[in-house]
Amino acid sequence: MAEARSERHPAVRRPAQPQAEERARKGHFIQESWAELKKVEWPGQNQVIQGTVVVLIACLVVGVYLYVNDIVWKHVVSKVFLGE
């Protein structure tokens, strides 16, 4: 019975790679990532503040809309569907 199980689910083995080669790949990845980060045009303080204000205002508008919508539908459901 044990032999049948091992045949159905053979162990998957990863080919062994030398540690130096694996470290070199990781180092190459880090170098490429750092090079890409240097290309990014980071926003200035004014852009960050403006973006934050826009997001906060959008959240406020959507929150008020959802709150009013919730109140309206609560009354519609209680009057029309529940007959209260």
N, C-alpha and C positions, 0 to 999 in steps of 0.2 A: 504494500500500500504506500509506503514512504517513497519507493522508487517512482511510482506513477505521479506523485505530486511533484517531485523534482523535475520530471520530464515535461510536465505541463507548464511549469513556471521556472525556467532556467534563470540562474542568477545573471544579471546584466553586469558586466565588468567594463570598467573604463580603462582604456589603454594608459599605461603608466607613462607620464611625461617627466622629464628631468625638472627638478625644482628651479634650476637656473633659467630654463626656457619659459617656465610659467611666470617667474618673477619678471622676466624681460617683457612678456606680453602685458602684464599688469602695469609695468612702468611706462610702456608705450601708450597704453590707454590713458594713463594719467597725464602724460605729456600732451597727447592730442586733445584731451578735455580742457587742459589749461590753455592751450592755444586757441581753442574755440571760445573760451570765456574772455580772452583778451580781445576778441573781435566784437563782443557784445557792446552795444551802445547803451550804457547805463543811464537811467533817468536822473535828472538833477533834482534838487530839493523842491523847487517849484512844481515840477511835473509830478512828483510823488504827492505833494499836498493837494494839487488839483485832482489827481486821480482818486485820492482818498475821499475828498469832498464829493466828487461825483458818485462814488459808490455809496457813501452814507446817505446822500439825497435819494438815490434810486431805491435803497433799502427802505427808507422812510415812506416814499411814495407807494411802493408795493405793499408795505405793511399796512398803511392806512386803507388802501384799496381792498386788501383781503379782510381787514377788520370790518369795514362797512359792508362788504359782500356777505360776510358771515352773519351780521346782524339782520340784513334784509332777508336772507334765505331762512334764518331761524324763524322769523315772523311768518314768512310764506308757508313753511312746512307746518308750523303750529296752527295756522288759520285754515289752510286749504286741505292738507292731508290728515291732520289730527282732529280738525273740527273744534278746536278749543276757542 
